[in-house]
Amino acid sequence: MSRLSFQIVLTFLIISILYSVTACESSVKRSQNHVSEVASSPSTTNNKSEKNRVATNKIKIGFSMDTLLEERWLKDRELFKVAVEKLGGEVEITAANGDDALQISQAETLISRGIDLLVVVPHNAEAMAAIVNKAHSAGIKVLSYDRLVKNSYVDLYVSFDNIKVGELQAEAITKLVPKGKYVYIGGADTDNNAHLFKQGVFNVLQPFIDRGDITIVFDQWTKDWVPTNAFANMEMALKANHNKIDAVIAANDATAGGVIQALKKHGLAGRVLVAGQDADLAASQRIIKGTQTMTVYKPIKILTEKAAKLAIKMAKGEKVKTVRKVNNSKMEVPSVLLTPIAVGKDNIDETIIADGFHSKREVYQHIDKK
């Protein structure tokens, strides 16, 4: 073999060896990349949330809300977000605006995204039980916020004492009108809180009813808490009683607003006593103007901060101690119930305004307008 032929063969062999080595390295890298991809796609949502928490060093809370169409819930959303972030967590918020199917779908999406804990404000107390089950299947605990999820093994309930809310409404009105014709405008029949409010109201009213001092001349739920439905209910109550009504207890300030619109139409606004609850800005303004008698203030900042603190604690796997339980038709749910406050014209400055829930300028801005 000539010297030239030998050099050509040697060169070919070197190139072949180098190509084989490069191919092996490439294969190893592809194999390593594949392992990395598999490791980032764990088999369960719970493992996924654990990986996310390690990667971001933050607890991720999912907040499934019924609606943002009412003033009160806008405050809950913002204050809860701030409270969670102050504790070093992050929150993803969804709102279904009264659509049960959408709320369930949104909650499923939150679960699939690897949240560490789910907080729920149910539109339909019964329907959201399915979401509690799905969350638990993924290893995620559920905190029922403000409204209780019924017929489920929900892990914790954080709210105000909603029976007390109704009692405060009825106590305030019966002090002013201990005898007469009463109308009760309830909330949404699908909302467990609506039933608790009503229970509290009738805890106080029943002795007056039994004595014959108070007569309930109209009692109706308000579909989806919509003020126009409350307006329609009040119109029916007025028509059935030839406008002879002494007092109205409405399940919240939004429905009270619908009631007052109906009373205004008939020239009765300010003459018929009306109770609401939630301390909405419009209700606070109506109290100053004299068309709404009272509201019940539930300091939402306290509620959101308490719920956020407990949510983070539960997401970390820490135990939460409670002294109260509320039955949801499936179990006695560990509960944290905060104290509501009755508010009228005489103490609105010392409560709602002093706490910064609404400013004095906001509450009093329409006082001179008709």
C-alpha positions as CSV (number, residue, x, y, z in Angstrom):
1,M,0.0,0.0,0.0
2,S,1.4,3.4,-1.0
3,R,2.1,6.1,1.6
4,L,-0.7,8.2,0.1
5,S,-3.3,5.4,0.3
6,F,-2.3,4.8,3.9
7,Q,-2.9,8.4,4.9
8,I,-6.3,8.4,3.2
9,V,-7.5,5.3,5.1
10,L,-6.2,6.7,8.4
11,T,-8.0,10.0,7.9
12,F,-11.2,8.1,7.1
13,L,-10.9,6.1,10.3
14,I,-10.3,9.2,12.4
15,I,-13.4,10.9,10.9
16,S,-15.6,7.8,11.6
17,I,-14.4,7.6,15.2
18,L,-15.1,11.3,15.8
19,Y,-18.6,11.0,14.3
20,S,-19.4,8.0,16.5
21,V,-18.3,9.8,19.7
22,T,-20.4,12.9,18.7
23,A,-23.5,10.8,18.0
24,C,-23.2,9.1,21.4
25,E,-22.9,12.4,23.2
26,S,-25.9,13.7,21.4
27,S,-27.8,10.6,22.3
28,V,-26.9,11.0,26.0
29,K,-28.0,14.6,25.9
30,R,-31.3,13.7,24.4
31,S,-31.8,11.0,27.0
32,Q,-31.0,13.5,29.8
33,N,-33.4,16.0,28.3
34,H,-36.1,13.4,28.2
35,V,-35.6,12.6,31.8
36,S,-35.8,16.3,32.7
37,E,-39.1,16.6,30.8
38,V,-40.6,13.6,32.5
39,A,-39.5,14.9,35.9
40,S,-41.3,18.2,35.2
41,S,-44.6,16.4,34.4
42,P,-45.5,14.5,37.6
43,S,-48.4,12.1,37.7
44,T,-50.5,13.9,40.2
45,T,-51.7,17.5,40.7
46,N,-50.5,17.4,44.3
47,N,-47.0,16.6,43.2
48,K,-47.1,19.3,40.6
49,S,-48.1,21.9,43.2
50,E,-45.3,20.7,45.4
51,K,-42.8,21.2,42.6
52,N,-44.2,24.6,41.8
53,R,-43.9,25.6,45.4
54,V,-40.3,24.5,45.6
55,A,-39.5,26.3,42.3
56,T,-41.2,29.6,43.2
57,N,-40.9,29.3,47.0
58,K,-44.5,30.6,47.1
59,I,-47.8,29.0,48.2
60,K,-50.3,29.3,45.4
61,I,-54.0,29.8,46.4
62,G,-56.9,29.4,44.1
63,F,-59.8,31.7,44.8
64,S,-63.1,30.6,43.1
65,M,-65.7,33.3,43.5
66,D,-69.4,33.3,42.7
67,T,-69.6,36.8,41.4
68,L,-68.0,40.2,41.1
69,L,-71.2,41.9,40.1
70,E,-71.8,43.2,43.6
71,E,-69.8,45.9,45.3
72,R,-69.1,43.8,48.4
73,W,-67.3,41.0,46.4
74,L,-64.9,43.4,44.7
75,K,-63.6,44.4,48.1
76,D,-63.2,40.7,49.1
77,R,-61.2,40.0,45.9
78,E,-58.8,42.9,46.3
79,L,-58.3,42.5,50.1
80,F,-57.9,38.7,50.0
81,K,-55.2,39.1,47.2
82,V,-53.3,41.7,49.3
83,A,-53.6,39.6,52.4
84,V,-52.2,36.4,50.7
85,E,-49.3,38.4,49.0
86,K,-48.4,40.0,52.4
87,L,-47.9,36.4,53.7
88,G,-45.6,35.6,50.8
89,G,-48.1,33.6,48.8
90,E,-49.8,34.2,45.4
91,V,-53.4,33.9,44.4
92,E,-55.2,33.1,41.2
93,I,-58.8,34.4,41.1
94,T,-61.8,33.4,39.0
95,A,-65.4,34.7,39.1
96,A,-68.4,32.9,37.5
97,N,-71.0,35.7,38.0
98,G,-73.7,33.3,39.1
99,D,-73.1,30.6,36.6
100,D,-72.8,27.2,38.4
101,A,-71.3,25.3,35.4
102,L,-68.8,28.0,34.8
103,Q,-67.7,28.1,38.5
104,I,-67.2,24.4,38.5
105,S,-65.2,24.6,35.3
106,Q,-63.1,27.4,36.6
107,A,-62.4,25.5,39.8
108,E,-61.3,22.5,37.9
109,T,-58.9,24.7,35.9
110,L,-57.4,26.0,39.2
111,I,-57.0,22.5,40.4
112,S,-55.2,21.4,37.2
113,R,-52.8,24.4,37.5
114,G,-51.3,23.0,40.6
115,I,-52.7,25.2,43.3
116,D,-51.8,24.4,46.9
117,L,-55.2,25.1,48.4
118,L,-58.6,26.1,47.0
119,V,-60.8,28.8,48.5
120,V,-64.4,28.8,47.4
121,V,-67.3,31.3,47.6
122,P,-70.0,29.0,46.2
123,H,-72.9,30.3,44.1
124,N,-74.8,27.1,44.6
125,A,-74.0,25.5,48.0
126,E,-74.9,22.0,46.8
127,A,-73.3,22.1,43.4
128,M,-69.9,23.0,44.6
129,A,-69.6,19.8,46.6
130,A,-68.4,18.1,43.4
131,I,-65.4,20.5,43.4
132,V,-64.5,19.7,47.0
133,N,-64.3,16.0,46.0
134,K,-62.2,16.8,42.9
135,A,-59.8,18.9,44.9
136,H,-59.4,16.2,47.6
137,S,-58.7,13.6,44.8
138,A,-55.8,15.9,43.8
139,G,-54.6,16.2,47.3
140,I,-55.8,19.8,47.7
141,K,-57.7,21.0,50.7
142,V,-60.7,23.4,50.4
143,L,-61.6,26.4,52.5
144,S,-65.2,27.6,52.2
145,Y,-65.2,31.4,52.3
146,D,-68.1,33.4,53.7
147,R,-70.6,30.8,52.3
148,L,-70.6,27.2,53.3
149,V,-70.4,24.4,50.7
150,K,-73.1,21.9,51.6
151,N,-73.0,18.1,51.6
152,S,-69.3,17.9,51.3
153,Y,-66.2,17.1,53.5
154,V,-65.0,20.7,53.2
155,D,-61.9,21.2,55.4
156,L,-62.6,24.6,56.9
157,Y,-65.3,27.3,56.9
158,V,-64.4,31.0,57.5
159,S,-67.2,33.5,57.7
160,F,-69.1,35.8,59.9
161,D,-71.8,34.5,62.3
162,N,-74.6,34.7,59.7
163,I,-77.4,33.8,62.1
164,K,-76.2,36.7,64.2
165,V,-76.5,38.9,61.1
166,G,-80.2,38.2,60.8
167,E,-80.7,38.6,64.5
168,L,-79.1,42.1,64.4
169,Q,-81.4,43.1,61.6
170,A,-84.6,42.0,63.3
171,E,-83.5,43.4,66.7
172,A,-83.0,46.8,65.2
173,I,-86.3,46.9,63.3
174,T,-88.4,45.5,66.2
175,K,-87.1,48.2,68.5
176,L,-88.5,50.8,66.2
177,V,-91.6,48.9,65.0
178,P,-92.6,46.3,67.6
179,K,-96.0,45.8,66.0
180,G,-97.2,45.8,62.4
181,K,-97.0,44.2,59.0
182,Y,-93.6,42.8,58.0
183,V,-92.2,41.7,54.7
184,Y,-89.2,39.4,54.4
185,I,-87.2,39.6,51.2
186,G,-84.7,36.7,51.3
187,G,-81.6,36.0,49.3
188,A,-80.9,33.3,46.8
189,D,-82.5,30.0,47.9
190,T,-79.3,28.2,46.6
191,D,-77.1,30.1,49.0
192,N,-76.7,28.6,52.5
193,N,-76.1,32.0,54.0
194,A,-79.5,33.2,52.9
195,H,-81.0,30.4,55.0
196,L,-78.8,31.4,58.0
197,F,-79.8,35.1,57.7
198,K,-83.5,34.1,57.6
199,Q,-83.0,31.8,60.6
200,G,-81.5,34.6,62.6
201,V,-84.3,37.0,61.6
202,F,-87.0,34.6,62.7
203,N,-85.2,33.8,65.9
204,V,-86.1,37.3,66.9
205,L,-89.4,37.8,65.1
206,Q,-91.1,34.5,66.3
207,P,-92.0,35.7,69.8
208,F,-93.6,38.8,68.3
209,I,-95.4,36.7,65.7
210,D,-96.6,34.3,68.5
211,R,-98.0,37.2,70.4
212,G,-99.8,38.5,67.4
213,D,-97.9,41.8,67.4
214,I,-96.2,41.2,64.1
215,T,-97.7,39.6,61.0
216,I,-95.5,38.4,58.1
217,V,-97.5,39.4,55.1
218,F,-95.0,38.5,52.4
219,D,-92.0,36.2,52.5
220,Q,-90.0,35.4,49.3
221,W,-86.5,34.4,48.1
222,T,-84.7,36.5,45.6
223,K,-83.3,34.5,42.7
224,D,-79.6,35.0,42.4
225,W,-79.6,37.9,44.8
226,V,-80.5,40.2,41.8
227,P,-81.9,43.6,42.9
228,T,-84.5,43.7,40.1
229,N,-85.9,40.4,41.4
230,A,-86.1,42.0,44.8
231,F,-87.9,45.0,43.3
232,A,-90.4,42.6,41.6
233,N,-91.0,40.8,44.9
234,M,-91.6,44.1,46.7
235,E,-94.0,45.2,44.1
236,M,-96.0,42.0,44.6
237,A,-95.9,42.6,48.4
238,L,-97.2,46.1,48.1
239,K,-100.0,45.1,45.7
240,A,-101.1,42.2,47.9
241,N,-101.3,44.5,50.9
242,H,-102.6,47.7,49.3
243,N,-99.3,49.4,50.2
244,K,-100.0,48.9,53.9
245,I,-96.6,47.6,55.1
246,D,-94.7,48.8,58.2
247,A,-91.3,47.2,57.8
248,V,-89.1,45.2,55.4
249,I,-86.1,43.0,56.3
250,A,-84.0,42.3,53.2
251,A,-81.3,39.7,53.1
252,N,-78.6,42.1,51.9
253,D,-78.1,45.7,50.8
254,A,-78.4,44.9,47.1
255,T,-81.9,43.4,47.7
256,A,-82.7,46.3,50.1
257,G,-81.9,48.6,47.2
258,G,-84.5,46.9,45.0
259,V,-87.0,47.1,47.8
260,I,-86.4,50.8,48.3
261,Q,-86.8,51.4,44.6
262,A,-90.3,49.8,44.7
263,L,-91.2,51.9,47.8
264,K,-90.0,55.1,46.1
265,K,-92.2,54.3,43.1
266,H,-95.2,54.3,45.5
267,G,-94.1,57.3,47.6
268,L,-93.2,55.2,50.6
269,A,-89.4,55.4,50.7
270,G,-88.4,56.7,54.1
271,R,-91.8,55.9,55.5
272,V,-91.4,52.1,55.6
273,L,-88.4,50.9,57.6
274,V,-85.9,48.8,55.7
275,A,-83.0,46.6,57.0
276,G,-80.2,45.3,54.9
277,Q,-76.7,44.0,55.5
278,D,-73.2,44.2,53.9
279,A,-72.6,47.9,54.5
280,D,-72.5,48.7,50.8
281,L,-71.7,52.3,49.9
282,A,-75.1,52.8,48.4
283,A,-76.8,51.4,51.5
284,S,-74.6,53.7,53.7
285,Q,-75.7,56.7,51.7
286,R,-79.4,55.6,52.0
287,I,-79.0,55.4,55.7
288,I,-77.8,59.0,55.9
289,K,-80.6,60.0,53.5
290,G,-83.2,58.2,55.6
291,T,-84.5,55.7,53.1
292,Q,-82.7,52.7,54.7
293,T,-82.9,52.1,58.4
294,M,-79.9,50.0,59.1
295,T,-77.3,47.6,57.7
296,V,-75.0,45.0,59.2
297,Y,-71.3,45.7,58.9
298,K,-69.0,42.8,58.4
299,P,-65.4,44.0,58.5
300,I,-64.2,42.4,55.3
301,K,-60.6,43.3,55.9
302,I,-60.7,41.2,59.0
303,L,-62.4,38.3,57.2
304,T,-59.9,38.3,54.3
305,E,-56.9,38.5,56.5
306,K,-58.1,35.7,58.7
307,A,-59.0,33.5,55.7
308,A,-55.6,34.2,54.0
309,K,-53.7,33.4,57.1
310,L,-55.6,30.1,57.6
311,A,-55.3,29.2,53.9
312,I,-51.5,29.6,53.9
313,K,-51.3,27.6,57.1
314,M,-53.4,24.7,55.7
315,A,-51.5,24.8,52.4
316,K,-48.3,24.2,54.4
317,G,-49.9,21.2,56.0
318,E,-50.1,22.9,59.4
319,K,-53.0,22.1,61.8
320,V,-55.8,24.7,62.3
321,K,-57.5,24.7,65.6
322,T,-61.2,25.9,65.8
323,V,-63.7,26.0,68.6
324,R,-66.9,26.1,66.6
325,K,-68.5,23.7,64.0
326,V,-71.3,24.2,61.5
327,N,-73.3,21.4,60.1
328,N,-73.4,21.2,56.3
329,S,-75.7,18.2,56.1
330,K,-72.7,15.9,55.6
331,M,-70.4,16.7,58.6
332,E,-69.7,19.2,61.4
333,V,-67.4,21.5,59.6
334,P,-64.6,23.2,61.6
335,S,-65.5,26.9,61.5
336,V,-64.1,30.3,62.3
337,L,-67.0,32.7,62.7
338,L,-66.4,36.4,63.1
339,T,-68.7,39.0,64.8
340,P,-70.9,41.3,62.7
341,I,-71.9,44.9,63.8
342,A,-75.3,46.5,63.5
343,V,-75.0,50.0,61.9
344,G,-77.5,52.9,61.7
345,K,-77.3,56.6,61.3
346,D,-76.2,57.0,65.0
347,N,-73.0,54.9,64.7
348,I,-72.0,54.9,61.0
349,D,-69.2,57.4,61.6
350,E,-67.7,55.2,64.5
351,T,-67.9,52.0,62.5
352,I,-67.9,51.9,58.7
353,I,-66.2,55.3,58.3
354,A,-63.8,55.0,61.2
355,D,-62.5,51.7,59.8
356,G,-62.0,53.2,56.4
357,F,-64.4,50.8,54.8
358,H,-66.0,53.9,53.2
359,S,-64.8,57.5,53.5
360,K,-67.0,60.2,55.0
361,R,-66.9,62.1,51.8
362,E,-68.3,59.0,49.9
363,V,-71.0,58.3,52.5
364,Y,-72.2,61.9,52.8
365,Q,-71.7,63.1,49.2
366,H,-75.4,62.9,48.2
367,I,-76.9,64.1,51.4
368,D,-78.1,67.4,50.0
369,K,-79.4,65.9,46.7
370,K,-83.0,64.8,46.3
